[in-house]
Amino acid sequence: MSSKLRIGFLLALFVVATVAASWYVAGRTARAEAEAAVARFTAAFDDALAQQEGALAQLSRRFETVDDLKTAQELRLRRHRNPDHLRAARALGVRVADSTEVERLVAQRRLTPLADTLFYHVQRLDHSVAYVTPEAARLLRLLGERFEAALRARRLPRYRYVISSGLRTAAHQRALRPINPNAAAGTSSHEFGTTVDVVYHTYVYLPQAEDRLPPTPYPFLDERLETLRVRAYDALGMRYWQELQGLLGRVLIDLQEEGKVLVTLEREQPVFHLTVAERLP
């Protein structure tokens, strides 16, 4: 091989070796950077989970300091019977003959729609419709405000109470009697828009900005962690429903003593049966 060919061959070999070495170094660098990125992500994820577990454990300890309803308190919430509720309903409400009359009464502002708010959630209503009198709507808001204040005083998350029954027509009431032993045999206060049933064993967490975990460097991870956190807080509400019932029940006792509401803690159904007792401003 001539010297020129040998030099050309060596130069080509050098170029190939240089490119291969560059690829190798670049590959190793990329792998190292990828491994470092995975390590950073894993550390952020583990740290966020640890913070969430710590927050949940702290909330559990706070819940455990809350008393459930005691027997004497339950008796105070069973003071009023159906005739008491019915008298208040006749005085403050409006009798609805059938569903076709609802729109007219709404137009007259004698009934108002009952929908989700920051204070309560209205579940699917099978034997009633989502309307109440303006006074009942004000009572529900007042109950929510005081329940929120009780939660805040305990440094607990924001939970909404759940409404399971609203305005009933006479037809609704008749259809309900065979399946609900608490349904009144005669006229019910539910027929006047003044009365709702509030479930005492179910509460819905309302996410608050101050409850969120500190952000990670990864927005997509923050979104996923927030979803998990909300589910965890809802699970806490299910686990500690008796403590939440205790807080809500004591708020109702106060409102009842102030003459604003009549309460019956029902035995056959897990609800507080509430009727507004005065015209609220």
Residue pairs with C-beta under 8 A, 6 or more apart in sequence:
1 9
40 217
41 218
41 221
44 216
44 217
44 218
44 221
45 216
45 221
47 216
48 213
48 216
48 221
48 225
49 225
51 213
51 214
52 213
52 225
52 228
52 229
52 232
55 213
56 232
56 236
59 156
59 157
59 233
59 236
60 236
60 240
62 154
62 155
62 156
63 156
63 236
63 239
63 240
63 243
64 240
64 243
65 154
66 154
66 156
66 240
66 243
66 244
66 246
66 247
67 243
67 246
68 242
68 243
68 245
68 246
69 77
69 242
69 245
69 246
69 249
69 250
69 265
73 246
73 249
73 250
73 253
74 249
74 265
76 253
76 256
77 249
77 252
77 253
77 256
77 263
77 264
77 265
77 272
78 264
78 265
79 256
79 263
80 262
80 263
80 264
80 275
81 264
82 184
82 188
82 189
82 264
84 262
84 275
85 189
85 195
85 262
85 264
85 273
85 275
86 184
86 187
86 188
86 189
88 189
88 194
88 262
88 275
88 276
88 277
89 189
89 191
89 192
89 194
89 195
89 275
90 192
92 133
92 135
92 192
92 194
92 276
92 277
92 278
92 279
93 133
93 136
93 189
93 192
93 193
93 194
93 195
94 105
94 110
94 111
94 133
94 192
94 193
95 191
95 192
96 102
96 105
96 111
96 167
96 169
96 191
96 192
96 193
97 169
97 170
98 169
98 170
98 171
99 129
99 169
102 111
102 129
102 131
102 167
105 111
105 131
105 193
106 112
106 113
106 131
109 134
110 133
110 134
110 193
111 131
111 132
111 133
111 167
111 193
112 131
112 132
112 133
112 134
112 137
113 130
113 131
114 122
114 130
114 131
114 132
114 137
114 140
114 163
114 166
114 167
114 196
115 122
115 130
116 122
116 160
117 140
117 141
117 144
117 160
118 144
118 160
118 206
119 140
119 141
119 143
119 144
119 145
119 147
119 148
119 160
119 161
120 140
120 143
120 144
120 160
120 161
120 162
120 163
120 198
121 160
121 161
121 162
121 163
121 204
122 130
122 162
122 163
122 166
123 162
123 163
123 164
123 199
125 164
125 165
125 166
127 165
127 168
127 172
127 175
127 176
127 180
128 165
128 166
128 167
128 168
128 172
128 190
129 166
129 167
129 168
129 169
129 172
130 166
130 167
131 166
131 167
131 193
132 140
132 166
132 167
132 193
132 194
132 196
133 192
133 193
133 194
133 276
135 194
135 276
135 278
135 279
135 280
136 193
136 194
136 195
136 196
136 276
138 276
138 280
138 281
139 255
139 260
139 261
139 274
139 276
139 280
140 163
140 196
142 255
142 260
142 280
143 161
143 248
143 251
143 252
143 255
143 261
143 274
144 160
144 161
146 251
146 254
146 255
147 159
147 161
147 247
147 248
147 251
148 158
150 247
150 248
150 250
150 251
151 157
151 158
151 159
151 247
154 247
157 205
157 206
157 208
157 211
157 233
157 236
157 237
158 205
158 206
158 207
158 208
158 211
159 203
159 204
159 205
159 206
159 237
159 244
160 203
160 204
160 205
160 206
161 198
161 199
161 203
161 248
162 198
162 199
162 202
162 203
162 204
163 196
163 197
163 198
163 199
164 197
164 198
164 199
164 271
165 190
165 196
165 197
165 271
166 190
166 193
166 196
167 190
167 191
167 193
168 176
168 188
168 190
168 191
169 191
170 187
170 191
172 190
173 183
173 184
173 187
173 188
173 190
173 191
176 183
177 183
177 185
180 268
180 269
181 268
182 266
182 267
182 268
182 269
182 273
188 195
189 195
189 275
190 196
194 275
194 276
195 273
195 274
195 275
195 276
196 274
197 266
197 269
197 271
197 272
197 273
197 274
198 248
198 271
198 272
198 274
199 270
199 271
200 241
200 245
200 248
200 249
200 265
200 270
200 271
200 272
201 241
201 245
201 270
202 237
202 238
202 241
203 237
203 238
203 241
203 244
204 234
204 237
205 230
205 233
205 234
205 236
205 237
207 226
207 230
207 233
211 229
211 233
212 226
212 229
213 222
213 225
213 226
213 229
215 222
216 222
216 225
237 244
248 272
249 265
249 272
252 261
252 263
252 272
252 274
253 263
255 261
256 262
256 263
256 277
259 277
259 278
260 276
260 277
260 278
260 280
261 274
261 275
261 276
261 277
262 274
262 275
262 277
263 272
263 273
263 274
264 272
264 273
265 272
265 273
266 272
266 273
